[in-house]
Amino acid sequence: MRVKMRRRYRGGTRLSKREFVDQPWACGMLVLRDVEGRTQLGLWEARPGDMAPPLGILWRPEVVACANDTISFAGTELVGGRWCYQVWFCEAHNLPPALSLEVLQAASTMNHEPN
């Protein structure tokens, strides 16, 4: 799925509204896959044949919010050698209503308590 993404945290610290809004959007393709038995959500630049490193990797992702064409994912991200809690705020323009409803229903059945 092609999205625009902004992070809610920097180095494990929640960004202020101003810091969140002022950061640039990272645009690319979200890819969900299993790597060595662990779920990984990655954001890669959406150019055919581009082997650039990912714009971000979120481990053990969970859907924490979904409304219209926005989805927020929470998980852990490796930043400067440290594992930090992270939330990705994603805008997916033209998300089909059925998919939006399906994601929201799946999120409502998840346990969102920190492990």
C-alpha positions as CSV (number, residue, x, y, z in Angstrom):
1,M,0.0,0.0,0.0
2,R,1.4,3.4,-0.9
3,V,1.4,5.9,2.0
4,K,2.8,9.1,3.4
5,M,4.2,8.5,6.9
6,R,5.3,10.6,9.9
7,R,6.7,9.3,13.2
8,R,5.1,10.3,16.5
9,Y,8.3,9.6,18.6
10,R,11.9,10.5,18.3
11,G,14.4,8.4,20.3
12,G,11.5,7.1,22.4
13,T,10.2,10.6,23.3
14,R,6.8,11.7,22.0
15,L,7.1,14.7,19.7
16,S,5.1,17.9,20.4
17,K,2.3,18.7,17.9
18,R,4.6,21.3,16.3
19,E,7.5,18.9,16.0
20,F,5.2,16.3,14.5
21,V,3.7,18.7,12.0
22,D,7.0,20.3,11.0
23,Q,8.7,17.0,10.1
24,P,8.7,16.0,6.4
25,W,6.5,13.2,5.1
26,A,8.3,9.9,4.2
27,C,6.5,8.6,1.1
28,G,6.7,5.0,0.0
29,M,5.2,1.5,0.0
30,L,4.2,-0.3,3.2
31,V,5.2,-4.0,3.2
32,L,4.2,-6.4,5.9
33,R,6.2,-9.6,6.1
34,D,7.6,-12.2,8.5
35,V,11.4,-12.2,9.1
36,E,12.7,-15.1,11.1
37,G,9.3,-15.6,12.8
38,R,8.8,-12.0,13.7
39,T,6.4,-9.6,12.0
40,Q,8.0,-6.6,10.3
41,L,6.3,-3.5,8.7
42,G,8.7,-1.7,6.4
43,L,8.4,1.5,4.4
44,W,10.3,1.5,1.2
45,E,10.6,4.1,-1.6
46,A,8.1,3.1,-4.2
47,R,10.3,3.1,-7.3
48,P,10.5,0.0,-9.5
49,G,13.8,-1.8,-9.2
50,D,15.1,0.5,-6.5
51,M,17.2,-1.4,-4.0
52,A,17.5,1.5,-1.5
53,P,17.4,0.8,2.2
54,P,14.0,1.1,3.9
55,L,12.8,4.5,5.1
56,G,11.8,2.7,8.3
57,I,11.3,-0.7,9.9
58,L,8.7,-1.3,12.6
59,W,8.9,-4.6,14.4
60,R,5.9,-6.3,16.0
61,P,3.5,-3.8,14.5
62,E,-0.1,-3.3,15.6
63,V,-2.9,-1.2,14.2
64,V,-3.7,1.4,16.9
65,A,-6.1,3.7,15.0
66,C,-7.9,3.8,11.6
67,A,-10.2,6.4,10.3
68,N,-11.1,7.0,6.6
69,D,-7.8,7.0,4.9
70,T,-5.4,7.3,7.9
71,I,-3.9,4.4,9.8
72,S,-1.6,4.5,12.8
73,F,0.8,1.6,13.6
74,A,2.7,1.0,16.8
75,G,5.7,-1.1,17.4
76,T,9.4,-1.0,18.1
77,E,12.0,0.7,15.9
78,L,15.8,0.5,16.1
79,V,17.2,4.0,16.4
80,G,20.9,4.6,16.9
81,G,21.5,1.1,18.4
82,R,18.5,1.5,20.8
83,W,15.1,-0.2,20.5
84,C,12.4,2.5,21.0
85,Y,8.6,2.5,21.0
86,Q,7.3,4.1,17.8
87,V,4.0,5.1,16.2
88,W,3.7,5.7,12.5
89,F,0.9,7.9,11.4
90,C,0.1,7.0,7.8
91,E,-2.1,8.6,5.2
92,A,-3.2,6.3,2.5
93,H,-5.2,8.3,-0.1
94,N,-8.1,6.5,-1.8
95,L,-8.1,3.6,0.6
96,P,-11.2,1.5,-0.3
97,P,-13.9,1.8,2.3
98,A,-14.1,-2.0,2.7
99,L,-10.4,-2.2,3.5
100,S,-10.6,0.7,6.0
101,L,-13.5,-1.1,7.7
102,E,-11.6,-4.4,7.7
103,V,-8.5,-2.8,9.3
104,L,-10.6,-1.1,11.9
105,Q,-12.4,-4.3,12.8
106,A,-9.1,-6.2,13.1
107,A,-7.7,-3.4,15.3
108,S,-10.7,-3.6,17.6
109,T,-10.0,-7.3,18.4
110,M,-6.3,-6.7,19.3
111,N,-4.9,-6.5,22.8
112,H,-3.1,-3.1,22.8
113,E,-1.6,-3.4,26.3
114,P,2.3,-3.2,26.3
115,N,4.0,-6.5,26.6
